[in-house]
Amino acid sequence: MRDKTYPDAHVMAEGTLLKRIPFRPSLLWLLVLAPIVVILEHLGSVPAGVIFFCAALAIVPFAKLIVQGTEQVAAYTGATVGGLLNATFGNLPELIIAMAALRAGLLEMVRASLVGALLANLLVALGLSFLLGGLRHHGQDYNPNAVRTYSSTMVLAWISLALPSAFHRALEDEPHLGVHDTLDLFVALVLLGLYALFLLYALRTHPETFAELNAPAPDEETEEHPSFARGVATLLIASLGAAWMSEILVGAAEQAGRALGMSQMFMGVIVLALVGGAAECGSAVAMGRANRPDLSIGIALGSCVQIALFVAPVLVLVAPAMGQPQFRLVFSQAEMWMLFGAVLLGATVTTTGQSTWFRGAQLLALYLIIAAILYLLPAAV
């Protein structure tokens, strides 16, 4: 019987041949679109849809580089810190997109992009990682304690966004009370404080809660320090590039949406969120296929926690400094119901401690339903 530890000769020859091909296909080729996007933007006569499409494609190679950087960093730091670093660098495009839209006065698109980023991570990133990882490895076990912490934090984050929204809608006819800005500022500070406590809990006092099951053996890591340095440098450079393209993307988003017949809510919740979250989605899927579900979950759910507890409050605080009225945490009922369904299904699917491809399909099915509703919706509700 043939030893399975040695590949066939033709497989080895094929792999060697691919390595020798100097111009083999790669997503990194799309990096050439970055300077092209800048040129098109400055020409002034190019349709906004063309700039939007090119900028979206230019973000893809930067997302791939973020995936590579995450793998290198996670090999050195472990699942918790690796997932946190990926969420931090991966959420930079979302933050830049939101700030650019805020500076342009597109408040509805800002709120929609925040909700969309949460939906994209909860349903798409996690759903694809479960689906593709489950098809490749049948079933994947992970640490349920970490998922419970993420889930309870997301439930609290949803309540913290839903209650101010209900408060603003109830008192929208009485602006003279002057309590709207005070409430948003107070909630933003509480959420930022909770995020600081979350970091303290995860990294300092209870790191065992987020311990990775079946982590790679330490003796398999032969070049820890060089790999770590290269990984951090890759994450930083790729995140800055993705943020740059994201800002150009927002500039063309409103006109492109009108040309394609899409509402601001659909552009924010679906289009901008998927483009801005490409890095986290790619990283989560890569870790799922590599049979590292703890890191995959840490990336997807950690990104959700960071958006809800850090990005949204920061927007409330920085809006006045950007010359805009204070950004209010007033989301529509449709946005809150969509987010509630995603948080509920995500918590139900993930608390078992084992992922399968069908659980991923459930998450993706809900996202497709939400996307179809928003596409057919002529205006925000």
C-alpha positions, -999 to +999 in steps of 0.1 A: +000+000+000+013+034-009+025+056+019+002+086+021+029+108+037+046+111+003+027+128-025+027+115-060+055+125-083+033+144-107+018+164-077+053+174-066+063+183-101+032+204-105+038+222-072+075+229-081+064+241-116+039+266-100+066+279-077+089+285-107+063+305-127+072+341-122+038+356-129+014+330-115-022+344-109-026+362-076-051+386-060-022+408-053-023+418-090-053+439-081-030+463-062-024+480-096-059+494-093-050+516-063-030+542-083-056+539-111-084+547-086-065+578-075-060+590-111-097+583-120-108+603-089-088+633-099-099+633-135-133+645-125-151+632-156-152+595-147-187+581-136-190+575-099-199+539-105-166+531-122-146+547-094-167+528-068-162+495-086-125+500-090-120+511-054-140+480-042-117+457-062-086+476-049-095+468-013-095+430-021-056+426-022-052+447+009-077+423+026-056+393+014-025+409+029-043+414+062-051+377+062-015+368+057-004+392+084-030+378+108-017+342+102+019+353+110+009+372+141-015+345+154+012+319+151+032+339+176+006+354+199-022+328+200-058+330+191-069+358+215-043+385+207-042+374+170-080+378+167-079+411+185-051+425+163-070+414+132-102+429+144-084+462+152-066+465+119-095+450+099-120+475+114-099+504+103-116+505+069-150+505+086-140+534+109-126+554+079-157+547+059-179+559+087-159+590+093-158+599+056-195+595+054-200+615+086-178+643+072-200+643+041-231+646+061-244+611+052-257+603+087-281+575+075-253+558+057-231+560+087-257+543+109-264+518+082-227+510+077-223+503+115-253+479+115-240+464+082-206+458+097-221+439+126-243+418+103-214+411+079-192+398+107-220+379+126-236+363+095-212+364+066-177+360+081-188+335+108-212+318+084-186+313+056-160+301+081-184+275+095-196+265+061-162+261+044-145+248+075-172+223+081-171+210+045-134+205+048-132+191+084-167+177+090-170+191+126-148+216+144-146+220+182-139+253+198-139+269+233-175+276+243-165+299+272-152+325+248-183+324+227-205+329+257-185+360+266-187+373+231-225+366+229-234+382+262-213+413+253-231+415+219-266+412+236-256+441+259-243+461+230-276+456+211-296+468+242-272+498+245-280+508+210-317+500+210-326+519+242-312+553+231-328+548+197-362+542+214-356+572+236-348+595+207-379+584+188-401+589+218-389+625+223-382+635+188-410+661+189-395+678+220-360+689+210-360+717+235-354+692+263-317+691+254-313+656+267-305+638+234-269+648+232-263+641+269-277+606+266-256+597+236-225+611+252-231+591+284-239+559+265-207+564+244-185+568+275-201+537+291-195+516+260-159+527+258-154+519+294-169+485+289-146+479+259-116+487+281-129+462+307-134+436+280-097+440+270-086+437+306-107+406+310-096+389+278-059+397+280-051+401+316-074+386+343-091+357+324-071+348+293-080+311+299-116+319+289-104+326+254-078+297+252-076+280+218-085+243+216-061+222+196-037+250+191-006+243+170+023+229+189+050+255+200+078+235+185+062+240+150+070+277+152+106+280+140+109+317+133+088+334+159+103+369+161+109+376+123+074+362+115+058+384+142+076+415+129+067+408+093+031+401+103+026+433+122+042+453+094+020+436+068-011+443+089-002+480+093+006+487+057-024+467+043-048+483+068-037+518+058-041+509+021-075+495+027-085+526+047-073+549+018-093+530-008-123+530+016-123+568+018-124+570-020-151+544-020-174+565+002-169+596-020-184+577-049-209+556-030-239+581-029-238+588-066-231+552-075-261+541-054-284+566-071-272+554-105-278+518-096-312+525-079-300+515-044-311+532-012-286+546+013-296+519+037-288+491+012-255+508+003-245+511+039-258+478+053-248+456+025-223+471+000-201+493+021-202+468+050-191+439+028-163+459+012-151+473+045-153+439+062-135+420+035-104+417+057-121+402+087-142+379+064-112+367+046-092+361+078-121+343+095-126+320+065-089+313+062-087+303+098-119+282+095-104+262+066-071+258+085-091+241+113-086+269+138-122+278+147-113+296+179-093+321+160-120+323+133-146+331+160-123+355+177-119+375+145-156+376+136-171+381+170-142+402+183-147+425+154-184+428+163-176+437+199-151+463+188-175+479+163-203+481+189-182+491+219-155+512+203-162+524+167-198+536+174-189+555+206-159+571+189-181+585+162-203+601+188-172+618+204-154+629+172-184+643+152-182+677+169-145+679+163-152+673+126-175+703+124-206+681+124-236+680+149-231+652+174-237+618+159-268+604+176-273+567+184-308+567+168-312+536+146-344+527+127-366+500+139-358+479+108-321+482+116-326+472+152-348+442+143-322+430+118-294+433+143-315+416+170-322+386+147-285+383+139-274+385+175-300+359+185-292+335+158-255+339+163-257+332+200-279+302+193-256+287+167-223+292+184-229+283+221-227+245+214-189+244+212-189+227+178-194+241+143-207+223+112-213+234+077-251+235+082-247+261+110-228+283+086-256+278+060-281+290+086-262+322+092-258+329+055-295+323+048-305+350+073-281+374+056-294+367+022-330+373+034-319+407+049-301+417+018-331+409-004-354+429+018-331+459+018-326+458-020-363+458-026-369+485+000-372+519-018-363+540+012-351+536+048-378+527+073 
